[in-house]
Amino acid sequence: MMSKRVIFFGTPKIAVSCLKALLDENINVVAVVTKVDKLTGRRQEIQKSEVKIFAQKHQITVLQPEKVNDIYDQLISLKPDLFVVCAYGKLIGEKILNIPKYHCINIHTSLLPRWRGGAPIHYAVLSGDKESGVSLMYMTKELDAGNVIYQQSITLDINETYCSLYGKLSNLSYRVLRTKIHSLFDTNVQSLAQDSVKVTIARNISREDERINWSKKSIQIDRQIRGLFDKPIAYTVYDNMNIKIHEAHVITDFTDNQPGEIIDITKSGIKVVCGEKTIINITKLQLPGKKAVLVKEMINGNHLFKLNGRFTY
């Protein structure tokens, strides 16, 4: 096993791909830092992060501080050569970043400087980007602002969703880290400063971002539905109920009806008017407390949607 010592920081599933890449390259991961366990569901059951579950299976020491500075002395004692970070979910201060000999490397799922921040995959789809990718970069105290060591891009499909892009970028992160990790144990790694003029920010998705505004054009609403699937999922309101929209498609027809109005209900979907007379066709949705269902299955029985009814916004 390689003698260099690495501490890995990460929390969700995509970070597991990066941690696995390190182990597959026989990197000596001496500890993993991840978010604290949280209570979820009605029963308030303890939920471990996916990185913690993976690390424990591989008998790697797991650290879960409320604040990273709380484990400063412990990190020092582990004598790390390198920190590797992927979707940790907490800011890491300069004091911590200066601990390892070869500094701290971050795997970020965008082509920096585009989409700095916590929701780069969502925003790539929400904004109709043609490409996305992975950036391997040095970390600084400013979020996602460090010099870029390496980037690799991929093309987005026309029907790309957050879920599908998340999977692609997880796989790409794994491949990039396996290819590049051994070269990072060097104080002379070449890197390139980001162009501050081209910076865009991918702030965390808010509840307001999830609600569909039917005054927007169908192409924008289509991107919203795809960009929030399958987490957290876009929604609209009908008859005072929140309806989650899992899948929809832009219709090329136009209409003079009002935004939010249902103009057709068939097995092919529920057609809804959007801004600038455009139309979208909802093909899969989810009622409160129910499982998601295809519209073609839903209309075989009783349902609450009515022709000329309206989704509010």
C-alpha positions as CSV (number, residue, x, y, z in Angstrom):
1,M,0.0,0.0,0.0
2,M,1.1,3.5,-0.8
3,S,2.9,5.2,2.2
4,K,1.3,8.6,1.6
5,R,-1.5,9.4,4.0
6,V,-4.8,10.8,2.9
7,I,-7.8,12.1,4.8
8,F,-11.0,12.1,2.8
9,F,-13.9,14.6,3.3
10,G,-17.3,13.8,1.9
11,T,-21.0,12.9,2.6
12,P,-23.4,11.8,-0.1
13,K,-23.4,9.0,-2.7
14,I,-21.2,10.9,-5.3
15,A,-18.5,11.2,-2.6
16,V,-18.5,7.4,-2.2
17,S,-17.4,7.2,-5.9
18,C,-14.4,9.3,-5.1
19,L,-13.5,7.4,-1.9
20,K,-13.8,4.1,-3.8
21,A,-11.4,5.5,-6.4
22,L,-8.8,6.2,-3.7
23,L,-9.1,2.7,-2.3
24,D,-9.0,1.1,-5.8
25,E,-5.7,3.0,-6.3
26,N,-4.4,1.6,-3.1
27,I,-4.2,5.0,-1.4
28,N,-3.8,4.9,2.3
29,V,-6.9,6.6,3.5
30,V,-6.2,7.1,7.2
31,A,-9.6,8.7,8.1
32,V,-12.9,10.0,6.6
33,V,-14.6,13.2,7.7
34,T,-18.3,13.3,7.1
35,K,-21.4,15.1,8.4
36,V,-23.0,14.1,11.7
37,D,-25.8,11.5,11.6
38,K,-29.3,12.9,11.3
39,L,-32.7,11.9,12.5
40,T,-35.2,11.3,9.6
41,G,-38.8,10.2,9.2
42,R,-41.7,10.0,11.6
43,R,-39.9,7.5,13.7
44,Q,-36.8,9.8,13.9
45,E,-34.5,7.0,12.9
46,I,-30.8,7.7,12.7
47,Q,-29.5,8.1,9.2
48,K,-25.8,7.7,8.5
49,S,-24.2,9.4,5.5
50,E,-23.4,7.2,2.6
51,V,-19.7,7.9,3.0
52,K,-19.8,6.8,6.6
53,I,-21.6,3.5,5.7
54,F,-19.0,2.8,3.0
55,A,-16.0,3.8,5.2
56,Q,-17.2,1.6,8.1
57,K,-17.5,-1.4,5.7
58,H,-13.8,-0.8,4.8
59,Q,-12.8,-0.3,8.4
60,I,-11.7,3.3,8.0
61,T,-11.8,5.7,10.9
62,V,-14.8,8.0,10.7
63,L,-14.8,11.5,12.2
64,Q,-18.1,13.5,12.4
65,P,-17.4,17.0,13.9
66,E,-20.1,19.7,14.2
67,K,-17.4,22.1,13.2
68,V,-14.2,21.0,11.4
69,N,-12.1,23.2,13.6
70,D,-13.2,20.9,16.5
71,I,-11.0,18.1,15.2
72,Y,-7.9,20.3,14.3
73,D,-5.6,18.5,16.8
74,Q,-6.9,15.1,15.7
75,L,-6.2,15.9,12.1
76,I,-2.7,17.1,12.9
77,S,-2.0,13.8,14.8
78,L,-2.9,11.8,11.7
79,K,0.0,13.4,9.8
80,P,-1.8,13.7,6.5
81,D,0.0,14.3,3.3
82,L,-3.2,15.3,1.4
83,F,-6.8,16.1,2.0
84,V,-9.3,15.0,-0.8
85,V,-12.7,16.6,-0.6
86,C,-15.9,15.7,-2.6
87,A,-19.3,17.1,-1.6
88,Y,-18.5,17.3,2.1
89,G,-21.2,20.0,2.7
90,K,-19.4,22.2,5.2
91,L,-17.0,25.0,4.8
92,I,-13.4,24.1,5.6
93,G,-11.4,27.0,7.0
94,E,-7.9,28.1,6.1
95,K,-6.4,26.8,9.3
96,I,-7.6,23.2,8.4
97,L,-6.6,23.6,4.7
98,N,-3.0,24.3,5.7
99,I,-2.5,21.0,7.6
100,P,-1.5,18.6,4.9
101,K,1.9,18.7,3.2
102,Y,0.4,18.8,-0.3
103,H,-2.6,21.0,0.6
104,C,-6.2,20.1,-0.1
105,I,-7.8,18.9,-3.3
106,N,-11.5,19.2,-4.2
107,I,-13.5,17.3,-6.8
108,H,-16.2,19.7,-8.0
109,T,-19.0,18.7,-10.3
110,S,-19.0,21.6,-12.7
111,L,-16.6,23.2,-15.2
112,L,-15.3,26.0,-12.9
113,P,-15.7,28.9,-12.8
114,R,-19.2,28.1,-13.9
115,W,-21.4,27.0,-11.1
116,R,-19.5,27.5,-7.9
117,G,-21.6,26.5,-4.9
118,G,-23.7,23.7,-3.5
119,A,-26.0,22.8,-6.4
120,P,-23.9,22.7,-9.6
121,I,-25.6,19.7,-11.1
122,H,-29.1,21.1,-10.6
123,Y,-28.1,24.4,-12.2
124,A,-26.5,22.8,-15.2
125,V,-29.9,21.3,-16.1
126,L,-32.0,24.3,-14.9
127,S,-30.0,26.6,-17.1
128,G,-30.1,24.4,-20.2
129,D,-26.3,24.0,-20.3
130,K,-25.0,21.9,-23.2
131,E,-22.1,20.5,-21.2
132,S,-20.9,19.9,-17.7
133,G,-18.0,18.0,-16.1
134,V,-15.6,17.7,-13.3
135,S,-13.0,20.1,-12.0
136,L,-10.1,18.9,-9.9
137,M,-8.9,22.0,-7.9
138,Y,-6.9,23.3,-5.0
139,M,-9.1,24.5,-2.1
140,T,-9.0,28.0,-0.7
141,K,-10.9,29.8,2.0
142,E,-13.2,31.2,-0.7
143,L,-15.8,28.7,-1.8
144,D,-14.8,26.8,-5.0
145,A,-12.4,29.6,-6.0
146,G,-9.1,27.7,-6.0
147,N,-6.8,27.1,-9.0
148,V,-8.0,24.3,-11.3
149,I,-5.6,21.4,-11.8
150,Y,-7.6,19.4,-14.3
151,Q,-11.0,19.4,-16.0
152,Q,-13.0,16.9,-18.0
153,S,-16.3,17.6,-19.7
154,I,-19.3,15.7,-20.9
155,T,-22.2,16.6,-23.1
156,L,-25.7,16.8,-21.7
157,D,-28.5,14.8,-23.4
158,I,-31.6,16.8,-24.5
159,N,-33.7,15.1,-21.8
160,E,-31.0,15.2,-19.1
161,T,-32.3,15.2,-15.5
162,Y,-30.5,16.0,-12.3
163,C,-30.6,12.3,-11.5
164,S,-29.1,11.1,-14.8
165,L,-26.4,13.8,-14.7
166,Y,-25.6,13.0,-11.1
167,G,-24.9,9.4,-12.1
168,K,-22.7,10.5,-15.0
169,L,-20.7,12.9,-13.0
170,S,-20.2,10.3,-10.2
171,N,-18.7,7.9,-12.7
172,L,-16.6,10.7,-14.2
173,S,-15.3,11.8,-10.8
174,Y,-14.3,8.2,-10.1
175,R,-12.3,8.0,-13.3
176,V,-10.7,11.4,-13.0
177,L,-9.5,10.7,-9.4
178,R,-8.1,7.3,-10.3
179,T,-6.2,8.8,-13.2
180,K,-4.9,11.9,-11.3
181,I,-4.5,11.0,-7.6
182,H,-0.9,9.8,-7.7
183,S,0.3,12.9,-9.5
184,L,-1.1,15.1,-6.7
185,F,1.6,14.2,-4.2
186,D,3.8,16.9,-5.5
187,T,4.3,20.5,-4.5
188,N,4.8,21.6,-8.1
189,V,1.5,20.5,-9.6
190,Q,0.5,22.8,-12.4
191,S,-2.8,24.7,-12.0
192,L,-4.6,27.5,-13.6
193,A,-6.4,30.5,-11.9
194,Q,-10.1,30.8,-12.5
195,D,-11.4,33.6,-14.6
196,S,-13.4,35.8,-12.1
197,V,-15.4,37.4,-14.9
198,K,-16.9,34.0,-15.9
199,V,-18.0,33.1,-12.3
200,T,-21.6,31.9,-11.8
201,I,-23.1,30.7,-8.5
202,A,-25.2,27.6,-7.9
203,R,-26.8,28.5,-4.6
204,N,-28.6,25.7,-2.7
205,I,-32.1,24.9,-4.0
206,S,-34.8,26.6,-2.0
207,R,-38.5,25.7,-1.5
208,E,-39.5,28.6,-3.7
209,D,-37.2,27.2,-6.5
210,E,-39.3,24.0,-6.4
211,R,-42.6,25.6,-7.1
212,I,-43.6,25.9,-10.8
213,N,-44.4,29.4,-12.1
214,W,-46.8,28.8,-15.0
215,S,-46.1,32.2,-16.4
216,K,-42.7,31.0,-17.6
217,K,-42.3,29.5,-21.0
218,S,-42.7,25.7,-21.4
219,I,-39.0,25.2,-22.1
220,Q,-38.1,26.8,-18.8
221,I,-40.6,24.7,-16.9
222,D,-39.4,21.6,-18.6
223,R,-35.8,22.4,-17.4
224,Q,-37.1,23.0,-13.9
225,I,-38.9,19.7,-13.8
226,R,-35.8,17.8,-15.2
227,G,-33.3,19.8,-13.1
228,L,-35.1,19.0,-9.8
229,F,-35.7,15.3,-10.6
230,D,-35.4,13.2,-8.5
231,K,-34.4,15.6,-5.8
232,P,-36.1,17.6,-4.5
233,I,-38.8,17.4,-7.3
234,A,-40.7,20.4,-8.8
235,Y,-44.3,20.9,-7.6
236,T,-47.4,22.9,-8.4
237,V,-50.7,23.5,-6.6
238,Y,-54.1,22.1,-7.6
239,D,-57.2,22.4,-5.5
240,N,-55.0,23.4,-2.5
241,M,-52.9,20.3,-2.8
242,N,-49.2,20.2,-3.7
243,I,-48.7,18.0,-6.7
244,K,-45.2,16.9,-7.5
245,I,-44.3,16.7,-11.2
246,H,-41.9,13.9,-12.1
247,E,-42.0,14.0,-15.9
248,A,-43.2,16.3,-18.6
249,H,-42.5,17.3,-22.2
250,V,-42.7,20.4,-24.2
251,I,-45.5,20.6,-26.8
252,T,-44.8,22.5,-30.0
253,D,-48.4,23.8,-30.3
254,F,-49.6,27.2,-29.0
255,T,-52.8,28.4,-27.3
256,D,-54.5,31.6,-26.2
257,N,-55.6,30.0,-22.9
258,Q,-54.3,31.3,-19.5
259,P,-51.1,30.0,-17.9
260,G,-51.7,27.1,-15.5
261,E,-54.9,26.0,-17.3
262,I,-55.5,22.4,-18.2
263,I,-56.5,22.1,-21.8
264,D,-56.4,18.4,-22.4
265,I,-56.4,15.2,-20.3
266,T,-55.7,11.9,-22.2
267,K,-53.6,8.8,-21.8
268,S,-50.7,10.7,-23.4
269,G,-50.7,13.2,-20.5
270,I,-52.2,16.4,-19.0
271,K,-51.5,19.4,-21.3
272,V,-51.0,22.7,-19.3
273,V,-50.7,26.2,-20.7
274,C,-47.4,28.0,-19.9
275,G,-46.2,31.5,-20.5
276,E,-46.1,33.1,-23.9
277,K,-48.9,30.8,-25.1
278,T,-46.6,27.7,-24.9
279,I,-47.7,24.2,-23.7
280,I,-46.3,21.4,-21.6
281,N,-47.5,17.8,-21.3
282,I,-47.3,16.2,-17.8
283,T,-46.8,12.5,-18.1
284,K,-46.0,11.5,-14.5
285,L,-47.0,13.1,-11.2
286,Q,-47.4,12.4,-7.5
287,L,-50.3,13.3,-5.3
288,P,-49.8,14.0,-1.5
289,G,-49.1,10.8,0.4
290,K,-49.2,8.7,-2.8
291,K,-46.6,7.1,-5.0
292,A,-45.7,8.7,-8.3
293,V,-47.9,7.4,-11.2
294,L,-48.0,7.7,-15.0
295,V,-50.9,9.8,-16.2
296,K,-51.9,7.1,-18.6
297,E,-52.4,4.8,-15.6
298,M,-54.1,7.5,-13.4
299,I,-56.9,8.3,-15.9
300,N,-58.1,4.7,-16.0
301,G,-59.8,5.4,-12.6
302,N,-61.2,8.3,-10.8
303,H,-58.9,11.4,-10.6
304,L,-59.2,14.9,-9.4
305,F,-58.1,16.8,-12.5
306,K,-60.6,18.5,-14.7
307,L,-60.5,20.0,-18.1
308,N,-60.2,23.8,-17.8
309,G,-59.1,23.4,-14.2
310,R,-56.0,25.4,-13.2
311,F,-52.7,24.9,-11.5
312,T,-52.0,27.9,-9.4
313,Y,-48.6,29.7,-9.0
